[in-house]
Amino acid sequence: MFDATEPAQVIVVAPRAQLAAARSILKRVAGPAAASATVVTGGETRQASVAAGLAGLDDDVEIVLVHDAARALTPGSLVDRVVGTVRRAGTGVIPALPVSDTIKRIERETVKGTVDRTGLVHVQTPQGFPRAALVEAYASAGEEFTDDAALFQAAGGEVHTVEGDARAFKITTPWDLRRAETELGVTSGIRTGLGVDVHAYDDGIPLWLGGLYWPDEPGLAGHSDGDAVIHAICDALLAAAGLGDMGSRFGSADPRFKGAKSEVFLRETTALIRGAGYTIGNVTVQVVGQRPRLAPRRSEIESRLTVLVGAPVSVSATTSDGLGFTGRGEGLTALATALLTS
């Protein structure tokens, strides 16, 4: 936004606890414009925060733009377009883009009809207004509004639209953040994670390992089905994405997970990973134990895990030469590594 040609006073509204951080960021990113920028304390609501910003305006300011900081890539050309239209029309002005998706009206997840999208638009910021009219609208506001255009209209003001800009998208999800990094030319990163899981054998339960049932083998004791391979994969994926671990996501104290198939955890984990904007590159797993013998079913287990993860999974196995609890045949260890790209 700082490449706009219109001279401006910039007021950043921030929570009281984050004033120092906001001032530091503003000084770093605004460059020469920092001299005409200030940070003020916001209110309990968006409306109260905008009112706090309005109170800090210099006396000679005639046009006010209200902008969401989450729309961080808004180009200066859009700022200039909004300001110019406010100046010419003397009305409120909001950027808008046409709705391209089909819109459905639903009730409790059931589709009740298709909404005619003629005349519907996506609204962006900055929203611009004549200062005096906006201040008067705020002074008379008797309820909370979702945006300043609605408040302005409720006070009798007229609002026009100008063409928005796709670059002014709102960064609210990890996927949006990945998109912003792409727009800025930030090089995609590679992240790796390590997961380890250990379970004791239990002759009284069936063995599930790598998403497969292993007949005539002792099971693995655990709160769920004890699938150490899947548990290790989940931990590796979560670690690579910085999203915690199995314990924090699917704690053993939660009765919902008692006896649950570990595939449930893996599906949820992969959804979390992709929801955070990451792509799973590959996963490797090594199983340390005396049994079961993985070699006869290695291809089968790799195929099953590859389907569950949605990326290549390779599995290997080894023993510990008679050392430790795995060497004594008391239990099994699974170690997994995961590679993610953003």
C-alpha positions as CSV (number, residue, x, y, z in Angstrom):
1,M,0.0,0.0,0.0
2,F,2.9,2.4,0.6
3,D,3.4,2.7,-3.2
4,A,0.2,4.7,-3.5
5,T,0.7,8.2,-5.0
6,E,-1.8,10.0,-2.8
7,P,-0.2,11.6,0.3
8,A,-1.6,10.0,3.4
9,Q,-1.5,10.0,7.2
10,V,-1.4,6.4,8.3
11,I,-2.9,5.4,11.6
12,V,-2.5,1.8,12.8
13,V,-5.0,0.6,15.4
14,A,-3.6,-2.2,17.5
15,P,-4.5,-4.0,20.8
16,R,-2.9,-2.3,23.9
17,A,-0.7,-5.3,24.6
18,Q,0.7,-5.2,21.1
19,L,1.4,-1.5,20.7
20,A,5.2,-1.8,21.0
21,A,5.3,-4.6,18.4
22,A,3.0,-2.7,16.1
23,R,5.3,0.4,16.3
24,S,8.3,-1.7,15.6
25,I,6.8,-3.4,12.6
26,L,5.5,-0.1,11.2
27,K,8.9,1.5,11.5
28,R,10.5,-1.4,9.7
29,V,8.1,-1.7,6.8
30,A,6.8,1.8,6.2
31,G,10.2,3.3,5.3
32,P,10.0,7.1,4.7
33,A,6.2,6.9,5.2
34,A,6.8,6.1,8.9
35,A,7.2,9.8,9.6
36,S,3.5,10.3,8.9
37,A,2.3,7.1,10.6
38,T,1.2,6.5,14.2
39,V,-0.1,3.6,16.3
40,V,-3.1,4.1,18.5
41,T,-4.9,1.8,21.0
42,G,-7.9,-0.1,19.6
43,G,-11.2,-0.8,21.3
44,E,-13.1,-3.9,22.3
45,T,-14.8,-4.1,18.9
46,R,-13.9,-3.4,15.3
47,Q,-16.2,-0.4,15.3
48,A,-14.6,1.0,18.5
49,S,-11.2,0.5,17.0
50,V,-12.1,2.4,13.8
51,A,-13.5,5.2,16.0
52,A,-10.2,5.4,17.8
53,G,-8.4,5.7,14.5
54,L,-10.7,8.5,13.4
55,A,-10.0,10.4,16.6
56,G,-6.3,10.5,15.7
57,L,-6.7,12.2,12.3
58,D,-4.9,15.4,11.6
59,D,-7.2,18.4,11.1
60,D,-6.4,18.8,7.3
61,V,-7.5,15.2,6.4
62,E,-10.6,15.3,4.2
63,I,-10.8,11.7,3.0
64,V,-10.6,8.6,5.2
65,L,-9.8,5.1,4.1
66,V,-10.5,2.2,6.5
67,H,-8.4,-0.9,5.6
68,D,-8.0,-4.4,7.0
69,A,-4.4,-5.2,7.8
70,A,-5.1,-8.8,6.8
71,R,-5.3,-7.6,3.2
72,A,-1.6,-7.0,3.3
73,L,-0.9,-7.2,-0.4
74,T,-3.4,-4.5,-1.5
75,P,-1.7,-2.6,-4.3
76,G,-1.3,1.2,-4.2
77,S,-3.2,1.5,-7.4
78,L,-6.4,0.4,-5.6
79,V,-5.8,2.9,-2.8
80,D,-5.5,5.7,-5.5
81,R,-8.6,4.4,-7.3
82,V,-10.7,4.6,-4.1
83,V,-9.4,8.0,-3.1
84,G,-10.0,9.4,-6.5
85,T,-13.6,8.2,-6.6
86,V,-14.4,9.6,-3.2
87,R,-13.0,12.9,-4.2
88,R,-15.0,13.0,-7.4
89,A,-18.3,11.5,-6.2
90,G,-18.3,12.7,-2.6
91,T,-19.7,9.4,-1.5
92,G,-18.6,6.3,0.3
93,V,-16.5,4.0,-2.0
94,I,-15.7,0.3,-1.7
95,P,-13.7,-2.0,-3.9
96,A,-15.7,-5.0,-5.2
97,L,-15.1,-8.1,-7.3
98,P,-17.8,-10.2,-9.0
99,V,-18.9,-13.4,-7.5
100,S,-17.7,-16.3,-9.7
101,D,-18.8,-19.3,-7.6
102,T,-22.3,-20.6,-7.6
103,I,-24.1,-19.6,-4.4
104,K,-26.4,-22.0,-2.5
105,R,-28.7,-21.3,0.3
106,I,-28.7,-24.1,2.9
107,E,-30.4,-25.1,6.2
108,R,-28.6,-27.5,8.5
109,E,-26.3,-28.7,5.6
110,T,-29.2,-29.3,3.3
111,V,-29.3,-27.3,0.1
112,K,-32.6,-25.3,-0.2
113,G,-32.0,-23.4,-3.4
114,T,-29.6,-21.6,-5.7
115,V,-29.1,-17.9,-5.1
116,D,-29.1,-15.6,-8.1
117,R,-25.6,-14.1,-8.1
118,T,-26.5,-11.2,-10.4
119,G,-25.7,-8.1,-8.5
120,L,-23.6,-9.9,-5.9
121,V,-20.0,-8.9,-5.3
122,H,-17.1,-9.7,-3.0
123,V,-16.3,-6.5,-1.0
124,Q,-12.7,-5.6,-0.2
125,T,-10.9,-2.8,1.6
126,P,-9.8,0.0,1.7
127,Q,-13.2,1.5,2.0
128,G,-13.1,5.2,1.5
129,F,-15.4,8.1,2.8
130,P,-15.5,11.8,3.1
131,R,-14.2,12.4,6.6
132,A,-16.9,14.7,7.9
133,A,-19.7,12.3,6.8
134,L,-17.9,9.2,8.2
135,V,-17.3,10.9,11.6
136,E,-20.9,12.0,11.8
137,A,-22.0,8.4,10.9
138,Y,-19.9,7.0,13.7
139,A,-21.3,9.5,16.2
140,S,-24.8,8.4,15.4
141,A,-24.3,4.7,15.2
142,G,-26.5,2.8,17.6
143,E,-25.5,-0.8,16.7
144,E,-22.6,-2.8,15.5
145,F,-22.0,-3.2,11.7
146,T,-19.8,-5.7,9.9
147,D,-18.1,-3.0,7.8
148,D,-17.9,0.8,7.5
149,A,-19.9,0.9,4.3
150,A,-22.9,-0.6,6.2
151,L,-22.5,1.9,9.0
152,F,-22.2,4.7,6.5
153,Q,-25.4,3.6,4.7
154,A,-27.3,3.2,7.9
155,A,-26.6,6.9,8.6
156,G,-28.0,7.9,5.2
157,G,-24.8,7.9,3.2
158,E,-24.5,6.7,-0.3
159,V,-21.9,4.1,-1.2
160,H,-20.5,3.4,-4.7
161,T,-18.2,0.6,-5.9
162,V,-15.0,0.6,-7.8
163,E,-13.2,-2.4,-9.4
164,G,-11.3,-4.4,-6.7
165,D,-8.1,-6.2,-7.1
166,A,-7.4,-9.9,-6.7
167,R,-4.2,-9.0,-4.8
168,A,-6.2,-7.5,-2.0
169,F,-7.3,-10.9,-0.7
170,K,-7.7,-11.4,3.0
171,I,-5.0,-13.5,4.7
172,T,-7.0,-15.5,7.3
173,T,-5.9,-19.1,6.9
174,P,-2.5,-20.9,6.5
175,W,-3.5,-21.5,2.8
176,D,-3.9,-17.7,2.4
177,L,-0.5,-17.2,3.9
178,R,1.1,-19.7,1.5
179,R,-0.6,-17.8,-1.4
180,A,0.8,-14.5,-0.1
181,E,4.3,-16.0,0.1
182,T,3.9,-17.1,-3.5
183,E,2.8,-13.6,-4.6
184,L,5.8,-12.2,-2.9
185,G,8.1,-14.7,-4.5
186,V,9.1,-16.3,-1.3
187,T,10.9,-19.5,-2.0
188,S,9.0,-22.6,-1.0
189,G,10.4,-24.1,2.1
190,I,11.2,-27.7,2.9
191,R,10.4,-29.0,6.4
192,T,11.2,-32.4,8.0
193,G,9.9,-34.1,11.1
194,L,10.8,-37.1,13.2
195,G,8.3,-39.4,14.9
196,V,9.0,-42.3,17.3
197,D,6.5,-44.7,18.9
198,V,7.1,-47.6,21.2
199,H,4.6,-50.3,22.3
200,A,4.8,-53.5,24.3
201,Y,3.5,-56.7,22.9
202,D,0.1,-57.9,24.2
203,D,-0.9,-61.5,23.4
204,G,-4.5,-60.7,24.3
205,I,-5.2,-58.3,21.4
206,P,-4.9,-58.5,17.6
207,L,-1.9,-56.9,15.9
208,W,-2.5,-53.9,13.6
209,L,0.6,-52.4,12.1
210,G,0.9,-50.0,9.2
211,G,-2.8,-50.1,8.7
212,L,-2.8,-53.9,8.1
213,Y,-4.1,-56.8,10.3
214,W,-1.4,-59.4,11.1
215,P,-3.0,-62.7,12.1
216,D,-1.3,-65.1,14.5
217,E,0.9,-62.2,15.9
218,P,0.7,-60.6,19.4
219,G,-0.9,-57.2,19.3
220,L,0.6,-53.9,20.6
221,A,-0.7,-52.5,23.8
222,G,-2.1,-49.0,23.6
223,H,-5.1,-46.7,24.1
224,S,-6.1,-47.1,20.5
225,D,-5.2,-50.1,18.3
226,G,-1.5,-49.6,19.1
227,D,-0.4,-49.2,15.5
228,A,3.1,-47.9,16.2
229,V,3.9,-47.3,12.6
230,I,0.9,-45.0,12.0
231,H,1.5,-43.3,15.3
232,A,5.1,-42.6,14.4
233,I,4.0,-41.2,11.0
234,C,1.5,-38.9,12.6
235,D,4.1,-37.5,15.0
236,A,6.6,-37.0,12.1
237,L,4.1,-35.1,10.0
238,L,2.9,-33.0,12.9
239,A,6.5,-32.2,14.0
240,A,7.4,-31.1,10.4
241,A,4.5,-28.7,10.3
242,G,5.0,-27.4,13.8
243,L,1.5,-28.6,14.8
244,G,2.2,-30.4,18.0
245,D,2.2,-34.2,18.4
246,M,-0.1,-37.2,18.8
247,G,-0.4,-36.6,22.6
248,S,-1.7,-33.0,22.2
249,R,-3.9,-33.8,19.3
250,F,-5.3,-37.2,20.3
251,G,-4.6,-37.6,24.0
252,S,-4.9,-41.1,25.5
253,A,-7.0,-39.5,28.3
254,D,-9.8,-38.9,25.7
255,P,-12.3,-41.7,25.9
256,R,-13.3,-41.1,22.3
257,F,-10.1,-42.6,21.1
258,K,-10.1,-45.8,23.2
259,G,-9.7,-48.7,20.8
260,A,-9.9,-46.4,17.7
261,K,-8.4,-47.4,14.4
262,S,-5.1,-45.5,14.0
263,E,-6.2,-44.7,10.4
264,V,-8.6,-42.2,12.0
265,F,-5.6,-40.3,13.4
266,L,-3.7,-40.4,10.2
267,R,-6.5,-39.1,8.1
268,E,-7.0,-36.2,10.6
269,T,-3.3,-35.5,10.7
270,T,-3.0,-35.3,6.9
271,A,-6.0,-33.0,6.8
272,L,-4.3,-30.8,9.4
273,I,-1.1,-30.7,7.4
274,R,-2.8,-29.8,4.1
275,G,-5.0,-27.3,5.9
276,A,-1.9,-25.6,7.1
277,G,-0.8,-25.1,3.5
278,Y,1.8,-27.9,3.3
279,T,2.3,-30.6,0.7
280,I,3.5,-34.0,1.9
281,G,6.6,-35.0,-0.1
282,N,7.3,-38.5,1.3
283,V,7.5,-40.5,4.5
284,T,9.9,-43.2,5.6
285,V,9.4,-45.6,8.4
286,Q,11.8,-48.1,10.1
287,V,10.5,-50.8,12.4
288,V,12.8,-52.2,15.1
289,G,11.6,-55.5,16.6
290,Q,11.8,-59.3,16.5
291,R,8.3,-59.6,15.0
292,P,6.3,-59.5,12.9
293,R,8.5,-60.2,9.8
294,L,7.8,-57.3,7.5
295,A,9.6,-58.5,4.4
296,P,6.8,-60.7,3.1
297,R,4.3,-57.9,3.3
298,R,6.5,-54.9,2.7
299,S,4.9,-54.0,-0.7
300,E,1.4,-54.4,0.8
301,I,2.1,-52.2,3.8
302,E,3.8,-49.5,1.7
303,S,0.9,-49.5,-0.7
304,R,-1.6,-49.1,2.1
305,L,0.3,-46.3,3.9
306,T,0.8,-44.5,0.6
307,V,-2.9,-44.4,0.1
308,L,-3.6,-43.2,3.6
309,V,-0.9,-40.5,3.5
310,G,-1.5,-39.4,0.0
311,A,2.3,-39.4,-0.7
312,P,5.0,-42.1,-1.1
313,V,5.7,-44.1,2.0
314,S,8.7,-46.5,2.3
315,V,9.1,-49.0,5.1
316,S,12.1,-50.9,6.3
317,A,12.7,-53.2,9.3
318,T,15.6,-54.2,11.5
319,T,16.4,-56.0,14.7
320,S,18.5,-54.7,17.6
321,D,20.8,-57.8,17.7
322,G,19.3,-59.0,21.0
323,L,19.8,-55.7,22.8
324,G,17.2,-53.9,24.8
325,F,13.5,-54.6,25.1
326,T,13.1,-55.0,21.3
327,G,15.9,-57.5,21.3
328,R,14.3,-59.4,24.1
329,G,11.0,-59.5,22.2
330,E,9.1,-57.4,24.7
331,G,7.9,-54.8,22.2
332,L,8.4,-52.9,19.0
333,T,9.7,-49.4,18.1
334,A,8.7,-47.5,15.0
335,L,10.7,-44.5,13.7
336,A,9.3,-42.2,11.0
337,T,10.6,-39.2,9.1
338,A,8.4,-36.9,7.0
339,L,9.2,-34.3,4.4
340,L,6.9,-31.4,3.7
341,T,7.0,-28.5,1.2
342,S,5.2,-25.2,1.4
